């Protein structure tokens, strides 16, 4: 008989084993998911975790767990964020029971946006879709061990930029936001935070690259080290705010620009590159797949409407 209850200290070892099992399976199926897990670190994290954690037991067997981190990153209020190591389940019905309990508590606390990062494969993704979650983003990775030619088309020049180019970074990043606001994405994001962008460019670990044509900046890429997360490899570079002005697309500018950036990344000791794109943006999905990125995770979202 399946029962749902709160995590106790007696359950921690079982949860750690479940996370490790799922991560190893993910690695076997996709080499860009890091299968290594620091069991001691995860055990300590669970022991000091303040967020409520639910577990599912079938008799004496632990068959699932669910928890979330509360974040307030949007105008919609707080969100419940579920990372890949924050959930495990032996079958979809177990996940449904866990989410019924957790979701009721989150909604009672006024948390109506529920977000889950899960492995990008059907058995991990589809049980969430059955719970009215929708795929919003896809994340992909590739190794940096293959040299690539770094040649921009004639008439284009690339350069490394810096905080001195903040106005330029703001203008080009707005191009992305304006494109996402149109269909089919229809994304109404919060206004661009200039101070946050300045802090990113000011960080010495950030790599900012700009492509110019006839004295005008027409493309950019902002990259920085991916924060340590379970399932990701160390020395992974995250690409952000990659954009080419519409009239300069289809000429190989983006590919050549990224080749230059990743050559610089290899020289800095990075082994992998990581990118996240919106699934409704079919052009971005096609580009990143053609550029050699292998999907690793999907980000799903449910906005609860109780009317």
Secondary structure, DSSP 8 states (H G I E B T S, - for coil): -EEEEE--GGGHHHHHHHHHHHHHHHHHH-TTS-----HHHHHHHHHT--S--EEEEETTEEEEEE--EEEEEETTEEEEEE-GGGEEESSHHHHHHHHHHHHHHHHHTT--EEEEEEESSHHHHHHHHTTT-EEEEEEEEEES-S-------TTEEEEEE-GGGHHHHHHHHHHHHHHHHSTTT--------HHHHHHHHHSTT-EEEEEEETTEEEEEEEEEE----TTS-SSEEEEEEEEE-GGGTTSSHHHHHHHHHHHHHHHTT--EEEEEEETT-HHHHHHHHHTT-EEEEEEEEEE----
